[in-house]
Amino acid sequence: MIGGGLDIAAFERIAARAWPAARDGRIGDWRLYASSGYSGRINACWPLGDPGLKIGDAIAAVEAWYAIQSQPPLFKIVDTAASSGLIAILGQAGYRPRTETLMMTAPIARGSAGGVRLTADLDNAFAEVFAAAGPTDPGDASERLEALARVPPPRALASLDIAGRPAAIGAVAVEGEWAGVFAMRTDPAQRRQGLARRVLAALTGWAAKKGATRAWLQVEAANAAAISLYATAGFEEVYRYRYWERRVGPTQI
């Protein structure tokens, strides 16, 4: 259980719905997501309960499903005592962990941040910062922008301009009391000016008006600067997850 009495599996389902994959499937309570192979969350199996099969058979079924998608199998697993058995079996099968990631939550206070533009849909200014501040592979940016376009309403995308140029962005999606924050990026030339803090305040303020009382976000454990920013905004770690894969190379959250 995490803050507010919500169990991790239920909370993970909220997170999955907030960042929709291009294709999905399921094996019992295991969710299977596939897109273009970049963002781990929409290219991984989320084991969220009983698969309805023996664990070895369930893993084999996951591997078969990803073979059909022409993608390597990937598991997104929350670090809990309940997941230790699955992790041990994956380790024996040659899987290794990558990209330790924090799930952080915070209460939302009503407020706003001046100068931040909020829209329901993607625009060129948002896409410009998103591409400039992220990985250099254009396929990565395309996959994530496509996922953003699939985010169900109510949602908002924020852009903050400096000297008439887009400088910082972010997005939020609301489901019930929860607001998921993602796609937080700042143009490399405009960092360390407090722009991300203003964007975050605008997003959570908007979410509060839609009825959200708590916000969540995901950040890689290695990203100390982002974790510090979110901590000053009241976010606290509630759990961690990692990706388990056979493929060599980094996996993005």
N, C-alpha and C positions, 0 to 999 in steps of 0.2 A: 504493500500500500504506500501511496505517496501523499503529499499534503492535500487536505480536503477530503480524505477518505476514498480517493479514486485509485483503483488498482492499476498496475503498470500495463497489463494487457489492454485494458479499456482505453487507457491514455495513449498507448501506441496506435490504436486504431484511429483515434482522433488525428494523430500526427500523420498517419498514412493518408487519410482522406484530405488533409490540407495540402498535400504535395502529390497530386495524382500521377500515376504512371500511364504510359501510352497503352500498355497491355497488362492484364492481370489474370490470375488463376488462383486456385486454392486446393490444398490437400488437408481436409479436416479444418482445424483452426490455424493452419499455416497459410499465410498469404504469400503469393508469388507475384512479383512485379518486374516488368521489363520495359525498357525504352530504347535508348541508343547506346547504352553501356557506359555512361559517364558518372552521373550522380548515383551514389550507392543506394540511396533510399528508394529510388525508382528502378533499380536493377538488381533487386535482392529478394531473397525469401525472408519473411518475418515470421519466425516460429512463435505464435501467440497463444499456444495452448496445445491441445491433443490433436495430432495429425490423423488419428484414427487408424494408424498402422504401427508396426514395430518401427523403432527409430531408424534402424538400418534400411528398411524398406522405404520409409518416408524420405530419407536422404537420397536414395536411388531414384525415387520418383521426382524429386526436385531436380536432380541432375538431368534426368530425361526431359523434363519440361524446358530447362534452359538450353538443352541441345537443340530442341525444336526452334527456340528463339535465336539460335546461332550465337549464343552468349555463354561465357563460362559461368558455372554455378557460384553464387555468392549468398552468404547468410548474414543477416543483420541481427545480432544477438545482444540483448540487454544483460549486463553483468549482475546476475542474481544467483542465489543458491539453487534455485529451481532449474537454471540453465546449465549447471555444472556437468550434468550427465551428457547432454547433447554436445557440449564443448569438448568433453573428453573423447567422445566417439568421433567427432570431426577431426580432432587432433590425430587420432589413430589412423584416420583415412587420408592424412596428408594436408589437411587444411591448417592455415596459420592466421593469427589475428592481425588486423591492420586498422589504422585510423581510429584510435580511441576517441570517443566523442561524448561530450557532456550534454545532458538534457537539463536545462535550467528553467525555473519558473519564478514569477514575481507577482505580487498583487498590483492591480492597476489603479492608479489615481486619476481622476478626471483632470484634464488639462489640455494644452495644445502648444504647438511650437510655431511661431510666426515665420512666414517666408517659405514654408514647405507646401508644395502643390500635391494634392491628393486626387487620384483618378481611379476609376474602376477597371480601366483597361491599359494595356501596354501602349506606350508611345515611343517615338524615336529618341527622345531625351533619356528615358529610362534605359532603353536598349543600348545607347551609346556608353553610358557609365558602366552598365553591366558587363559589356564586352571589354572595356578599357581596364577595369579593376579586377578581372578574373583571370583564369587560366588562358594561355595563349591559343589553345586549340579551339578553332571556331565551332567545331562539332559540340564541344562541351557547352558553350554559350547557347547554341541553338537548342540543345536538348532542354536546358534549364528554362529558357524563355518559353518554349513550348509547354513545359510543365506549369509555368506561371499562368499561361493563357487558359489552362484547364482548372485552375484553382476555383472551387465553387464559391459563389457569393454567400454572405456578404464578404467582400474583400476590398482592399485599397492598396494602391501602389503610390509610393511617395517619391518625389523628386525635389531636390534642393539646388537652386542655381546660385552660382557665385559669378559676379560680373557678367551676367547674361548667359553663362555656360552651365550646363548640368554638372554637378559636382558630387552629389551623394544621393543614394537611393535606398529603398527598402520596401517590403511588402508585408501585409498582415491579412489573415483570414480568421473569421470568427465562427465558432461552433459552440452554441450554448454559452456557458460562462467562460470559455477558453478562447484566447486569441493567440494564434500562432504567428510568430515573427520570422521572416526569412528574407533572403536576397539582399541582405544589408551589405552595401558596397560603397566605397568612396574612391573617387578618382585619385590615383597615386600622387598627383601634384597638389592635391587639396587636403591631404591628411593632416592630423594633429591640430585641427582648428575647431574641434567640437561639433563638426557637422553631423556625424553619425548619431551623436546624443540628441541633436535636434530632430533628426528623422525618426529616431526611436520614440521620442516624446510625442511626435505628431501621430505616429501609427497607433500607439497605445491609447492616446487621447481619443482618436477616432473609434477604436474598438470599444472603449468605455461607453460611448454614445450608442453603440449597437448592443449593449447589454453585457459585454464581457467584464468580468471582475478579476481575472487572472490571465497572465500572458506566459507563453512558453517559447523557447527557442533552443536550437542545437548549435553547438560550437565545438570545433576540434580541440582536444585537450592540449595540443601543442600551441594553440593560438592564445598566448598569454595576454596580448594587448586587447583582444576582443573580450576575453573573459573578465579582464579588469574593468573594461567599459560597462559590461552588463552588470557586474557586481555593484558598481557605483549607482546603477539605475535600480538596484534592489533585487536583482536576480540571484538565485541561489541554486546550486546543483542539487538535483533530486535523484538522479541515477546516471549511469554511463552505459554506453554500448560500443561494440566493436564489430567490424566486418571480418568474416572468416572466409578465406578464399585460397585457391591453389595458385592463382595467377600472380606473377611477379609484377610489382609496381604499385604506386599509391592508389588508394580508392578515395574518392571525394564524398563528403557527406551529402 
